[in-house]
């Protein structure tokens, strides 16, 4: 029982950090908006200066796997790790 009480402040600090991080994500999601045709243009290549950039087609299995990995890591309380 004593060990649990000693770790209480550490657990509370972590929970507070997780709550703040969650609210920051909710705030960013609330503020972020896309134009109606933004998703339709993702698969199309673009150009930045002289450099041509590939589009992102979320219908392809490889891109879906990348998106699933990013979403799985997003709520991690310790952040991204190797």
Secondary structure, DSSP 8 states (H G I E B T S, - for coil): -HHHHHTHHHHHHHHHHHHHHHHHHHHHHHH----TTHHHHTTS-EEETTEEE----TTSHHHHHHHHHHHHHHT-TT----
